[in-house]
Amino acid sequence: IQTFNLRRLPAERGGRFYQDTAAYGHFGRSDLILPWEETDKAEILKEAAGKSGAISMA
């Protein structure tokens, strides 16, 4: 939630972020920028998962 800024996204995008993802589905849509589909935070998330004791799937 913190990594992807999910709590603030609606305010930053005019209050319509979650409504827009719910309308017509969100998979494969190029008109939406969805933070959880971006790969720029992959390393941060891997490190966080390692610190929490998560089991590696690799």
FISENU-54561 format. One record per atom (N, C-alpha, C, O, CB): residue number from 1; residue in one letter; atom name; x, z, y. Coordinates in Angstrom, 3 decimals, always signed. Last residue first. Glycine has a CB too. Layout:
% residues N
<NUM,"A","CA",<X,Z,Y>>,
...
% end
This chain:
% residues 58
<58,"A","N",<+11.894,-6.071,-18.391>>,
<58,"A","CA",<+12.862,-7.167,-18.567>>,
<58,"A","C",<+13.557,-7.084,-19.900>>,
<58,"A","O",<+14.401,-7.925,-20.210>>,
<58,"A","CB",<+13.895,-7.153,-17.455>>,
<57,"M","N",<+10.328,-4.024,-17.715>>,
<57,"M","CA",<+9.734,-4.978,-18.645>>,
<57,"M","C",<+10.696,-6.118,-18.947>>,
<57,"M","O",<+10.347,-7.039,-19.686>>,
<57,"M","CB",<+8.425,-5.529,-18.081>>,
<56,"S","N",<+11.266,-0.650,-17.348>>,
<56,"S","CA",<+11.539,-2.047,-17.053>>,
<56,"S","C",<+10.928,-2.933,-18.131>>,
<56,"S","O",<+11.005,-2.622,-19.320>>,
<56,"S","CB",<+13.055,-2.294,-16.942>>,
<55,"I","N",<+9.224,+2.015,-16.441>>,
<55,"I","CA",<+9.917,+1.350,-17.541>>,
<55,"I","C",<+10.073,-0.124,-17.200>>,
<55,"I","O",<+9.106,-0.774,-16.803>>,
<55,"I","CB",<+9.150,+1.531,-18.886>>,
<54,"A","N",<+9.773,+4.137,-13.639>>,
<54,"A","CA",<+8.992,+3.117,-14.326>>,
<54,"A","C",<+9.847,+2.442,-15.394>>,
<54,"A","O",<+11.063,+2.324,-15.242>>,
<54,"A","CB",<+8.452,+2.073,-13.323>>,
<53,"G","N",<+10.923,+6.027,-12.058>>,
<53,"G","CA",<+11.019,+6.216,-13.499>>,
<53,"G","C",<+10.196,+5.215,-14.282>>,
<53,"G","O",<+9.945,+5.418,-15.470>>,
<53,"G","CB",<+10.591,+7.599,-13.858>>,
<52,"S","N",<+11.067,+5.567,-9.423>>,
<52,"S","CA",<+9.914,+6.339,-9.880>>,
<52,"S","C",<+9.940,+6.578,-11.382>>,
<52,"S","O",<+9.067,+7.262,-11.917>>,
<52,"S","CB",<+8.633,+5.632,-9.500>>,
<51,"K","N",<+13.235,+3.936,-9.071>>,
<51,"K","CA",<+13.330,+5.318,-8.612>>,
<51,"K","C",<+12.201,+6.179,-9.150>>,
<51,"K","O",<+12.361,+7.389,-9.313>>,
<51,"K","CB",<+13.333,+5.366,-7.103>>,
<50,"G","N",<+12.246,+1.487,-9.968>>,
<50,"G","CA",<+13.345,+2.134,-10.672>>,
<50,"G","C",<+13.474,+3.596,-10.313>>,
<50,"G","O",<+13.794,+4.417,-11.173>>,
<50,"G","CB",<+14.636,+1.427,-10.378>>,
<49,"A","N",<+10.373,+0.891,-8.021>>,
<49,"A","CA",<+9.920,+1.110,-9.394>>,
<49,"A","C",<+10.999,+1.817,-10.204>>,
<49,"A","O",<+10.686,+2.663,-11.042>>,
<49,"A","CB",<+9.541,-0.224,-10.060>>,
<48,"A","N",<+12.042,+0.496,-5.827>>,
<48,"A","CA",<+11.078,+1.596,-5.805>>,
<48,"A","C",<+10.588,+1.915,-7.214>>,
<48,"A","O",<+10.409,+3.083,-7.559>>,
<48,"A","CB",<+9.887,+1.250,-4.895>>,
<47,"E","N",<+13.405,-1.821,-6.661>>,
<47,"E","CA",<+14.141,-0.581,-6.423>>,
<47,"E","C",<+13.207,+0.624,-6.453>>,
<47,"E","O",<+13.541,+1.656,-7.037>>,
<47,"E","CB",<+14.875,-0.645,-5.080>>,
<46,"K","N",<+11.257,-3.612,-6.759>>,
<46,"K","CA",<+12.045,-3.337,-7.966>>,
<46,"K","C",<+12.795,-2.022,-7.823>>,
<46,"K","O",<+12.820,-1.207,-8.745>>,
<46,"K","CB",<+13.035,-4.485,-8.245>>,
<45,"L","N",<+10.467,-3.630,-4.075>>,
<45,"L","CA",<+9.557,-3.109,-5.090>>,
<45,"L","C",<+10.285,-2.798,-6.397>>,
<45,"L","O",<+9.958,-1.819,-7.068>>,
<45,"L","CB",<+8.434,-4.105,-5.347>>,
<44,"I","N",<+12.702,-4.825,-2.902>>,
<44,"I","CA",<+12.270,-3.493,-2.464>>,
<44,"I","C",<+11.383,-2.855,-3.531>>,
<44,"I","O",<+11.536,-1.676,-3.848>>,
<44,"I","CB",<+11.512,-3.576,-1.112>>,
<43,"E","N",<+12.663,-7.339,-4.181>>,
<43,"E","CA",<+13.781,-6.417,-4.400>>,
<43,"E","C",<+13.413,-4.991,-4.008>>,
<43,"E","O",<+13.774,-4.046,-4.710>>,
<43,"E","CB",<+15.008,-6.872,-3.610>>,
<42,"A","N",<+10.214,-8.447,-3.204>>,
<42,"A","CA",<+10.455,-8.238,-4.636>>,
<42,"A","C",<+11.565,-7.229,-4.891>>,
<42,"A","O",<+11.415,-6.350,-5.740>>,
<42,"A","CB",<+10.801,-9.556,-5.306>>,
<41,"K","N",<+9.405,-9.222,-0.727>>,
<41,"K","CA",<+9.565,-7.792,-0.964>>,
<41,"K","C",<+9.873,-7.462,-2.428>>,
<41,"K","O",<+9.793,-6.301,-2.829>>,
<41,"K","CB",<+8.315,-7.064,-0.533>>,
<40,"D","N",<+9.020,-11.957,-0.709>>,
<40,"D","CA",<+10.089,-11.406,+0.123>>,
<40,"D","C",<+10.337,-9.917,-0.109>>,
<40,"D","O",<+11.387,-9.405,+0.280>>,
<40,"D","CB",<+9.765,-11.634,+1.568>>,
<39,"T","N",<+6.985,-13.274,-1.972>>,
<39,"T","CA",<+8.054,-12.727,-2.817>>,
<39,"T","C",<+9.168,-12.064,-2.019>>,
<39,"T","O",<+10.169,-11.647,-2.600>>,
<39,"T","CB",<+8.641,-13.819,-3.671>>,
<38,"E","N",<+3.450,-12.977,-1.536>>,
<38,"E","CA",<+4.769,-13.317,-1.008>>,
<38,"E","C",<+5.834,-12.658,-1.885>>,
<38,"E","O",<+5.596,-11.601,-2.469>>,
<38,"E","CB",<+4.913,-12.865,+0.483>>,
<37,"E","N",<+1.140,-11.895,-2.414>>,
<37,"E","CA",<+1.558,-13.139,-3.048>>,
<37,"E","C",<+2.904,-13.635,-2.525>>,
<37,"E","O",<+3.437,-14.621,-3.033>>,
<37,"E","CB",<+0.506,-14.203,-2.835>>,
<36,"W","N",<+0.629,-9.727,-0.856>>,
<36,"W","CA",<+0.973,-9.455,-2.254>>,
<36,"W","C",<+1.342,-10.724,-3.014>>,
<36,"W","O",<+1.812,-10.642,-4.149>>,
<36,"W","CB",<-0.185,-8.762,-2.950>>,
<35,"P","N",<-0.119,-10.827,+1.636>>,
<35,"P","CA",<+1.193,-10.200,+1.477>>,
<35,"P","C",<+1.585,-9.955,+0.027>>,
<35,"P","O",<+2.774,-9.975,-0.292>>,
<35,"P","CB",<+1.219,-8.905,+2.213>>,
<34,"L","N",<-1.460,-13.926,+2.176>>,
<34,"L","CA",<-1.685,-12.684,+1.456>>,
<34,"L","C",<-0.349,-12.025,+1.136>>,
<34,"L","O",<+0.472,-12.613,+0.432>>,
<34,"L","CB",<-2.491,-12.936,+0.166>>,
<33,"I","N",<-2.882,-15.938,+4.319>>,
<33,"I","CA",<-1.535,-15.423,+4.071>>,
<33,"I","C",<-1.714,-14.042,+3.470>>,
<33,"I","O",<-2.077,-13.096,+4.169>>,
<33,"I","CB",<-0.654,-15.379,+5.393>>,
<32,"L","N",<-5.072,-18.644,+3.679>>,
<32,"L","CA",<-4.865,-17.206,+3.805>>,
<32,"L","C",<-3.404,-16.870,+3.549>>,
<32,"L","O",<-2.769,-17.450,+2.669>>,
<32,"L","CB",<-5.775,-16.432,+2.832>>,
<31,"D","N",<-5.179,-21.316,+3.141>>,
<31,"D","CA",<-5.556,-20.903,+4.493>>,
<31,"D","C",<-5.390,-19.405,+4.721>>,
<31,"D","O",<-5.550,-18.937,+5.848>>,
<31,"D","CB",<-6.987,-21.296,+4.767>>,
<30,"S","N",<-4.733,-21.904,+0.534>>,
<30,"S","CA",<-3.585,-22.037,+1.432>>,
<30,"S","C",<-3.911,-21.598,+2.855>>,
<30,"S","O",<-3.013,-21.515,+3.693>>,
<30,"S","CB",<-3.096,-23.473,+1.442>>,
<29,"R","N",<-5.753,-20.349,-2.412>>,
<29,"R","CA",<-6.138,-20.755,-1.054>>,
<29,"R","C",<-4.910,-20.803,-0.158>>,
<29,"R","O",<-4.137,-19.846,-0.102>>,
<29,"R","CB",<-7.195,-19.787,-0.465>>,
<28,"G","N",<-5.175,-19.387,-4.926>>,
<28,"G","CA",<-4.909,-20.788,-4.636>>,
<28,"G","C",<-5.292,-21.248,-3.248>>,
<28,"G","O",<-5.166,-22.433,-2.938>>,
<28,"G","CB",<-5.606,-21.615,-5.606>>,
<27,"F","N",<-7.571,-16.867,-4.804>>,
<27,"F","CA",<-6.515,-17.505,-5.586>>,
<27,"F","C",<-6.385,-18.980,-5.215>>,
<27,"F","O",<-7.370,-19.719,-5.196>>,
<27,"F","CB",<-6.796,-17.357,-7.089>>,
<26,"H","N",<-9.750,-15.777,-3.540>>,
<26,"H","CA",<-8.532,-15.958,-2.758>>,
<26,"H","C",<-7.414,-16.637,-3.528>>,
<26,"H","O",<-6.383,-16.957,-2.935>>,
<26,"H","CB",<-8.055,-14.637,-2.260>>,
<25,"G","N",<-13.327,-16.370,-3.134>>,
<25,"G","CA",<-12.129,-16.021,-3.889>>,
<25,"G","C",<-10.878,-16.240,-3.055>>,
<25,"G","O",<-10.946,-16.828,-1.975>>,
<25,"G","CB",<-12.050,-16.836,-5.175>>,
<24,"Y","N",<-15.328,-16.759,-1.277>>,
<24,"Y","CA",<-14.862,-17.918,-2.043>>,
<24,"Y","C",<-13.630,-17.627,-2.899>>,
<24,"Y","O",<-12.959,-18.558,-3.343>>,
<24,"Y","CB",<-14.554,-19.050,-1.104>>,
<23,"A","N",<-14.495,-13.800,+0.314>>,
<23,"A","CA",<-15.310,-15.010,+0.413>>,
<23,"A","C",<-14.643,-16.165,-0.328>>,
<23,"A","O",<-13.500,-16.510,-0.027>>,
<23,"A","CB",<-15.546,-15.387,+1.890>>,
<22,"A","N",<-12.500,-11.894,+0.128>>,
<22,"A","CA",<-13.650,-11.786,-0.770>>,
<22,"A","C",<-14.481,-13.067,-0.782>>,
<22,"A","O",<-15.109,-13.383,-1.793>>,
<22,"A","CB",<-14.525,-10.605,-0.363>>,
<21,"T","N",<-10.749,-12.468,+2.135>>,
<21,"T","CA",<-10.262,-12.579,+0.757>>,
<21,"T","C",<-11.415,-12.539,-0.240>>,
<21,"T","O",<-11.309,-13.093,-1.334>>,
<21,"T","CB",<-9.265,-11.455,+0.450>>,
<20,"D","N",<-12.358,-12.006,+4.372>>,
<20,"D","CA",<-11.884,-13.366,+4.098>>,
<20,"D","C",<-11.356,-13.518,+2.676>>,
<20,"D","O",<-11.499,-14.582,+2.074>>,
<20,"D","CB",<-10.799,-13.748,+5.088>>,
<19,"Q","N",<-12.694,-9.257,+4.214>>,
<19,"Q","CA",<-13.866,-10.125,+4.105>>,
<19,"Q","C",<-13.440,-11.551,+3.757>>,
<19,"Q","O",<-14.083,-12.220,+2.948>>,
<19,"Q","CB",<-14.676,-10.112,+5.420>>,
<18,"Y","N",<-10.093,-8.366,+4.659>>,
<18,"Y","CA",<-10.681,-8.202,+3.323>>,
<18,"Y","C",<-11.948,-9.029,+3.146>>,
<18,"Y","O",<-12.247,-9.460,+2.033>>,
<18,"Y","CB",<-10.989,-6.736,+3.062>>,
<17,"F","N",<-9.729,-9.286,+7.450>>,
<17,"F","CA",<-8.822,-9.584,+6.342>>,
<17,"F","C",<-9.499,-9.492,+4.982>>,
<17,"F","O",<-9.477,-10.460,+4.223>>,
<17,"F","CB",<-7.645,-8.648,+6.380>>,
<16,"R","N",<-11.041,-8.950,+9.857>>,
<16,"R","CA",<-11.635,-9.823,+8.851>>,
<16,"R","C",<-10.783,-10.019,+7.606>>,
<16,"R","O",<-11.111,-10.868,+6.777>>,
<16,"R","CB",<-11.916,-11.144,+9.454>>,
<15,"G","N",<-9.994,-7.660,+12.071>>,
<15,"G","CA",<-11.009,-6.978,+11.280>>,
<15,"G","C",<-11.598,-7.788,+10.143>>,
<15,"G","O",<-12.567,-7.354,+9.520>>,
<15,"G","CB",<-12.093,-6.554,+12.158>>,
<14,"G","N",<-7.870,-9.081,+13.206>>,
<14,"G","CA",<-9.197,-9.165,+13.810>>,
<14,"G","C",<-10.312,-8.557,+12.989>>,
<14,"G","O",<-11.476,-8.904,+13.188>>,
<14,"G","CB",<-9.522,-10.569,+14.072>>,
<13,"R","N",<-5.527,-8.447,+11.903>>,
<13,"R","CA",<-6.109,-9.784,+11.733>>,
<13,"R","C",<-7.554,-9.856,+12.202>>,
<13,"R","O",<-8.359,-10.608,+11.653>>,
<13,"R","CB",<-6.031,-10.203,+10.281>>,
<12,"E","N",<-4.893,-5.825,+12.352>>,
<12,"E","CA",<-3.961,-6.843,+12.828>>,
<12,"E","C",<-4.551,-8.245,+12.766>>,
<12,"E","O",<-4.117,-9.134,+13.499>>,
<12,"E","CB",<-2.687,-6.794,+12.021>>,
<11,"A","N",<-6.984,-4.557,+11.016>>,
<11,"A","CA",<-6.869,-4.435,+12.473>>,
<11,"A","C",<-5.967,-5.525,+13.048>>,
<11,"A","O",<-6.252,-6.078,+14.110>>,
<11,"A","CB",<-6.327,-3.050,+12.854>>,
<10,"P","N",<-6.400,-5.266,+8.296>>,
<10,"P","CA",<-7.659,-5.641,+8.945>>,
<10,"P","C",<-7.576,-5.587,+10.469>>,
<10,"P","O",<-8.060,-6.498,+11.141>>,
<10,"P","CB",<-8.775,-4.734,+8.467>>,
<9,"L","N",<-3.702,-4.172,+7.920>>,
<9,"L","CA",<-3.990,-5.605,+7.941>>,
<9,"L","C",<-5.321,-5.962,+8.596>>,
<9,"L","O",<-5.361,-6.898,+9.395>>,
<9,"L","CB",<-3.976,-6.133,+6.548>>,
<8,"R","N",<-3.266,-1.480,+7.582>>,
<8,"R","CA",<-3.325,-2.003,+8.950>>,
<8,"R","C",<-3.703,-3.476,+9.031>>,
<8,"R","O",<-3.995,-3.975,+10.118>>,
<8,"R","CB",<-2.005,-1.801,+9.620>>,
<7,"R","N",<-3.182,-1.020,+4.851>>,
<7,"R","CA",<-4.109,-0.237,+5.675>>,
<7,"R","C",<-4.283,-0.827,+7.064>>,
<7,"R","O",<-5.349,-0.684,+7.664>>,
<7,"R","CB",<-3.625,+1.193,+5.790>>,
<6,"L","N",<-1.183,-2.677,+3.814>>,
<6,"L","CA",<-2.586,-2.972,+3.529>>,
<6,"L","C",<-3.574,-2.181,+4.379>>,
<6,"L","O",<-4.695,-2.638,+4.602>>,
<6,"L","CB",<-2.864,-2.708,+2.090>>,
<5,"N","N",<+1.594,-3.120,+3.866>>,
<5,"N","CA",<+0.885,-2.817,+5.107>>,
<5,"N","C",<-0.630,-3.016,+4.961>>,
<5,"N","O",<-1.282,-3.479,+5.896>>,
<5,"N","CB",<+1.420,-3.691,+6.241>>,
<4,"F","N",<+3.110,-3.370,+1.608>>,
<4,"F","CA",<+2.373,-4.553,+2.033>>,
<4,"F","C",<+1.543,-4.328,+3.292>>,
<4,"F","O",<+0.856,-5.243,+3.746>>,
<4,"F","CB",<+1.479,-5.012,+0.924>>,
<3,"T","N",<+4.167,-0.788,+1.430>>,
<3,"T","CA",<+5.057,-1.947,+1.451>>,
<3,"T","C",<+4.356,-3.187,+1.978>>,
<3,"T","O",<+4.952,-3.969,+2.719>>,
<3,"T","CB",<+5.601,-2.216,+0.060>>,
<2,"Q","N",<+1.891,+0.856,+1.257>>,
<2,"Q","CA",<+2.767,+0.909,+2.423>>,
<2,"Q","C",<+3.623,-0.345,+2.537>>,
<2,"Q","O",<+3.782,-0.897,+3.626>>,
<2,"Q","CB",<+3.657,+2.141,+2.358>>,
<1,"I","N",<+0.835,+0.000,-1.192>>,
<1,"I","CA",<+0.000,+0.000,+0.000>>,
<1,"I","C",<+0.873,+0.000,+1.246>>,
<1,"I","O",<+0.629,-0.762,+2.181>>,
<1,"I","CB",<-0.946,+1.213,+0.004>>,
% end
